[in-house]
Each structure stands twice: as C-alpha cells, then as structure tokens.
C-alpha cells in the first residue's frame, strides 16, 4: 500500500493509489495548497505559451474573424486592433484561473450539501474546496501534454489541439466552424479522470454507498453537458 507522509508523496500517489491519498487528506486538508498551486500554474503556463508562439495573423484570420462575422468591416477592424497577442497572453490564463476558482467553489458547495446525506459526515465547505484541487490534478497532466504539443508543432496550431489535446473536439477532429466545437473542447478524457477522482474521494470521505456516490458526482456533468448538447 502506498504511504503518503508529505504533500509531494500524496501528489505522486494520486496516479496509483488515489483512494489512499483521499483517506490521508481527510486528516490533512492543509496539504491542498500544493495541489492548488500545481493546478493554477498549469492553467496559466499552457495558454500563455500558446499565444506567445502562435502565428498571430493566422490566428486572427481563422479564429477571431469568424466570431466577428456579424459586425460591419469597420467594427471588425476596430475589434482586431484591440485584440493583441500580449492581451490574450494575459486575459486567457486570467479568465481560465477565475473560472476554475468559481467552478471549484460551486463544486465544493454542491458536494458539501449533497454529502450531508451521510449523517456522520463533518467535512466543511473549506474541506471540500481543498478536496477539489486534488480532483483537478489531471489538468496538470493535460497541461504537460499541451506544452509538449505546442513546442513540437508549427505556429499554425488549432487552439483545441494545442490547449486541450485530449478533448473530444481534438480527438474527433472537429474544426472551429463546427457547432459542436465549443462543446467538444470542454469535454475531455481528463473530465472523466476528474469524475473518477471525485467518486473515489466521496467514497473515502463519507459512508455513502457506491451507487449514491456515483449519482452525486455525475449529476452536475449530466445536467450541464446534457442541456448544452440540446442547445447545440
């Protein structure tokens, strides 16, 4: 059995013995700072690198002009002048970080409330908020793969292929003009990994049955992606 005596050992053990790690985290929630830092760094570095290396005129032509199709030519030109490489390097990681914080907070609140089905569960919102960063560690793996793809590929690289190489959009070969592109870019193999970690964590932190744990963990994803799919 894998032992976890330090935060770094817990990080390394997440790949082979996540249940053991979550059991240790039930008593060591202060370890979550390390998972938080790794996830945030991963969220910042990959998009910043992409916008540093991408062929900027090509990116504007293929991925920005299409979104401005409804504007007059003068308005399109004004919008393009406002959109700079340095601005995207700053705004994209910043937006992704804020989104991640909000999503993790909402997830923590949801799990905090739903796991009260276990009368003996005493985990607070803060505990579940820290828990969430551990279930987001697959994002670090995704970022490492993304950085490798960006470095070895040319400068004219699709954003989904670069930043979410394990996404449905990339694996299915969807292009930016597909109505399913944004949906597919948001759904990834890493999403399934996170769901699995959330399930193992809920099982380790509560006395809820496997069936109830599966329902609790999967409902948000089924609702969000189900409604999104209906709207495409």
C-alpha positions as CSV (number, residue, x, y, z in Angstrom):
1,X,0.0,0.0,0.0
2,X,1.3,3.5,-0.9
3,X,2.0,5.7,2.0
4,X,1.6,9.5,2.0
5,X,3.6,11.3,4.6
6,X,4.1,14.6,2.8
7,X,2.1,16.6,0.3
8,X,4.5,15.7,-2.5
9,X,4.2,12.0,-1.8
10,X,0.4,12.5,-1.9
11,X,0.7,14.2,-5.3
12,X,2.8,11.3,-6.7
13,X,0.5,8.7,-5.2
14,X,-2.6,10.2,-6.9
15,X,-1.7,8.3,-10.1
16,X,-1.5,4.9,-8.5
17,X,-3.5,5.0,-5.2
18,X,-5.9,7.9,-5.1
19,X,-8.2,6.3,-2.5
20,X,-5.3,6.0,-0.1
21,X,-4.5,9.7,-0.8
22,X,-8.0,10.8,-0.1
23,X,-8.1,8.8,3.1
24,X,-4.9,10.7,4.2
25,X,-6.4,14.0,3.1
26,X,-9.4,13.6,5.3
27,X,-7.0,14.3,8.2
28,X,-4.5,16.5,6.3
29,X,-6.6,19.1,4.4
30,X,-3.9,21.7,4.7
31,X,-1.9,19.7,2.1
32,X,-4.3,21.1,-0.6
33,X,-2.2,24.2,-1.1
34,X,0.2,22.2,-3.2
35,X,-2.5,20.7,-5.4
36,X,-3.9,24.3,-5.8
37,X,-0.5,25.7,-6.9
38,X,0.1,23.0,-9.4
39,X,-3.3,23.3,-11.0
40,X,-3.1,27.1,-11.2
41,X,0.4,27.1,-12.6
42,X,-0.8,24.5,-15.2
43,X,-3.8,26.7,-16.0
44,X,-1.5,29.7,-16.7
45,X,1.5,28.3,-18.4
46,X,0.0,26.4,-21.4
47,X,-2.2,29.2,-22.8
48,X,0.5,31.8,-22.2
49,X,2.9,29.7,-24.2
50,X,0.4,29.1,-27.0
51,X,-0.3,32.8,-27.5
52,X,3.4,33.5,-27.4
53,X,4.3,31.1,-30.2
54,X,1.1,31.1,-32.4
55,X,1.2,32.8,-35.8
56,X,-0.8,35.8,-34.7
57,X,-2.2,37.0,-38.1
58,X,-3.2,33.4,-38.9
59,X,-4.9,33.1,-35.5
60,X,-6.9,36.3,-36.1
61,X,-7.9,35.2,-39.6
62,X,-9.0,31.7,-38.6
63,X,-10.4,32.0,-35.1
64,X,-11.3,35.6,-34.5
65,X,-12.8,37.0,-37.7
66,X,-15.4,34.2,-37.8
67,X,-16.7,35.4,-34.4
68,X,-17.0,38.9,-35.8
69,X,-18.9,38.0,-38.9
70,X,-22.0,39.8,-37.8
71,X,-20.1,43.2,-37.5
72,X,-19.5,45.8,-40.1
73,X,-16.0,45.8,-41.6
74,X,-15.0,48.9,-39.7
75,X,-16.2,47.4,-36.4
76,X,-14.3,44.2,-37.2
77,X,-11.1,46.2,-37.8
78,X,-11.6,48.1,-34.5
79,X,-12.1,44.8,-32.6
80,X,-9.0,43.3,-34.2
81,X,-6.9,46.3,-33.2
82,X,-8.0,45.9,-29.6
83,X,-7.1,42.2,-29.6
84,X,-3.3,41.9,-29.1
85,X,-1.0,39.0,-28.5
86,X,0.0,40.3,-25.1
87,X,-3.6,40.9,-24.2
88,X,-4.5,37.3,-25.0
89,X,-1.5,36.0,-23.1
90,X,-2.8,37.8,-20.0
91,X,-6.6,37.6,-20.4
92,X,-6.9,33.9,-21.4
93,X,-4.9,32.5,-18.3
94,X,-6.6,35.0,-16.1
95,X,-10.1,34.1,-17.3
96,X,-9.3,30.4,-17.0
97,X,-8.0,30.8,-13.5
98,X,-11.1,32.8,-12.3
99,X,-13.3,30.2,-14.0
100,X,-11.5,27.4,-12.2
101,X,-11.9,29.1,-8.8
102,X,-15.6,29.7,-9.4
103,X,-16.2,26.2,-10.7
104,X,-14.3,24.6,-7.8
105,X,-16.2,26.7,-5.2
106,X,-19.5,25.7,-6.7
107,X,-18.5,22.1,-6.8
108,X,-17.3,22.3,-3.2
109,X,-20.7,23.8,-2.1
110,X,-22.6,21.1,-4.0
111,X,-20.5,18.2,-2.5
112,X,-20.8,19.8,0.9
113,X,-24.5,19.9,0.7
114,X,-25.1,16.5,-1.0
115,X,-22.8,14.5,1.2
116,X,-24.8,15.6,4.2
117,X,-26.9,12.5,3.3
118,X,-24.2,10.8,5.4
119,X,-25.2,11.8,8.9
120,X,-21.7,11.3,10.2
121,X,-20.1,13.5,7.5
122,X,-18.4,16.5,9.2
123,X,-16.5,17.8,6.2
124,X,-16.9,21.6,5.8
125,X,-17.2,23.7,2.6
126,X,-13.5,24.6,3.0
127,X,-12.6,20.9,3.3
128,X,-14.4,20.2,0.0
129,X,-12.9,23.2,-1.6
130,X,-9.4,21.9,-0.9
131,X,-10.6,18.4,-2.0
132,X,-11.5,19.9,-5.4
133,X,-7.9,20.8,-6.2
134,X,-6.8,17.2,-5.9
135,X,-9.5,16.1,-8.3
136,X,-8.4,18.7,-10.7
137,X,-4.8,17.4,-10.8
138,X,-5.5,15.7,-14.2
139,X,-5.3,19.3,-15.5
140,X,-1.6,19.3,-14.7
141,X,-1.1,16.2,-16.9
142,X,-3.2,17.8,-19.6
143,X,-1.0,21.0,-19.4
144,X,2.2,19.0,-19.7
145,X,0.9,17.3,-22.8
146,X,-0.4,20.6,-24.2
147,X,3.0,22.2,-23.7
148,X,4.7,19.4,-25.5
149,X,2.3,19.6,-28.4
150,X,2.8,23.4,-28.6
151,X,6.6,23.1,-28.6
152,X,6.8,20.4,-31.3
153,X,4.1,21.7,-33.6
154,X,4.2,24.6,-36.0
155,X,2.9,28.1,-35.3
156,X,-0.4,27.5,-37.0
157,X,-2.0,25.2,-34.5
158,X,-5.7,24.9,-33.6
159,X,-6.4,26.2,-30.1
160,X,-8.2,23.0,-29.1
161,X,-5.4,20.8,-30.5
162,X,-2.9,22.9,-28.6
163,X,-4.6,23.6,-25.2
164,X,-6.9,20.6,-24.9
165,X,-5.2,17.8,-26.8
166,X,-7.3,15.2,-25.0
167,X,-10.6,17.0,-25.7
168,X,-13.5,15.4,-27.7
169,X,-13.1,18.2,-30.2
170,X,-9.5,17.4,-30.9
171,X,-9.9,13.6,-30.8
172,X,-12.9,13.8,-33.2
173,X,-11.2,16.3,-35.5
174,X,-13.8,19.0,-35.1
175,X,-13.0,22.3,-36.6
176,X,-13.8,25.8,-35.3
177,X,-16.7,26.1,-37.7
178,X,-18.5,23.1,-36.3
179,X,-21.4,23.8,-34.0
180,X,-20.0,21.1,-31.6
181,X,-16.6,22.7,-31.4
182,X,-17.0,24.5,-28.1
183,X,-18.9,21.6,-26.6
184,X,-16.2,19.2,-27.7
185,X,-13.4,21.4,-26.5
186,X,-14.9,21.4,-23.0
187,X,-15.4,17.7,-22.7
188,X,-12.2,15.7,-22.4
189,X,-10.7,12.5,-21.2
190,X,-9.4,14.5,-18.3
191,X,-13.0,15.2,-17.4
192,X,-13.6,11.5,-17.0
193,X,-10.5,11.2,-14.8
194,X,-11.7,14.1,-12.6
195,X,-15.1,12.4,-12.3
196,X,-13.4,9.2,-11.2
197,X,-11.3,11.0,-8.6
198,X,-14.4,12.8,-7.3
199,X,-16.1,9.5,-6.9
200,X,-13.2,7.9,-5.1
201,X,-12.9,10.9,-2.8
202,X,-16.5,10.9,-1.9
203,X,-16.3,7.2,-1.1
204,X,-13.2,7.8,1.1
205,X,-14.7,10.8,2.9
206,X,-18.2,9.5,3.6
207,X,-20.1,6.3,4.4
208,X,-22.3,6.8,1.3
209,X,-22.9,3.8,-0.9
210,X,-21.2,3.4,-4.2
211,X,-24.4,3.9,-6.1
212,X,-25.3,7.2,-4.2
213,X,-21.7,8.4,-4.7
214,X,-21.9,7.8,-8.4
215,X,-25.2,9.7,-8.6
216,X,-23.9,12.7,-6.6
217,X,-20.7,13.0,-8.6
218,X,-22.2,12.6,-12.1
219,X,-25.4,14.6,-11.9
220,X,-23.8,18.0,-12.4
221,X,-22.0,16.8,-15.5
222,X,-25.0,15.1,-17.0
223,X,-27.2,18.2,-16.4
224,X,-24.6,20.7,-17.8
225,X,-23.5,18.7,-20.8
226,X,-26.9,17.4,-21.4
227,X,-28.5,20.8,-21.6
228,X,-25.5,22.1,-23.7
229,X,-26.0,19.3,-26.2
230,X,-29.6,20.0,-26.6
231,X,-28.9,23.7,-27.3
232,X,-26.2,23.0,-30.0
